[in-house]
């Protein structure tokens, strides 16, 4: 178990299991490199901490826990050996200037955050904002989301609300799966454009900004 802030240049996990404790930072990053590899038979359990890295190679198992994975390079989002998606997924750091690409259908339980100056690139793949019991998964875009295809799904395990913040041009969006009540709320000053199909399932609600004097914009193209 790692506790506190630990910084590395290169990490290779081999035949072991590593757990990241609450509030801890596992930092595999510097200006030139930063390589994080989970080898066959090894497991990284991201308890409630944060892993940040410039490269991520997973031949073992990454367990999301309730932690954060922060990607800090021009790279693909890892899909191999991901046990059950990601909890929090951050695209770049503020002003990072990175383009990070979706290469397999993506599952996020807590929050997906695109930080300023960074781009999340998607072609034809689906992103599912799953949420967990009593807590919807939040979408925050302070950078850029570039999609030529694919659908973003906002699902929830209960009547909890997803929050959508920032400015996003979605290709297609589906709210709810008809199996459970839920809601998505546009945060104050959010601007959302949907350039393809928009589906709101039964028992699901799409809300505007929640407070007096607040506003959001929803555009169908």
Helices and strands as residue ranges (DSSP letters): E 5-8, E 10-13, E 17-20, E 25-28, E 35-38, E 43-46, E 50-53, E 55-58, E 61-63, E 68-71, E 75-76, E 86-91, E 99-101, E 106-114, E 119-122, E 127-129, E 138-141, E 144-147, E 152-154, E 161-170, E 173-175, E 182-186, E 191-194, E 198-200, E 204-207, E 217-220
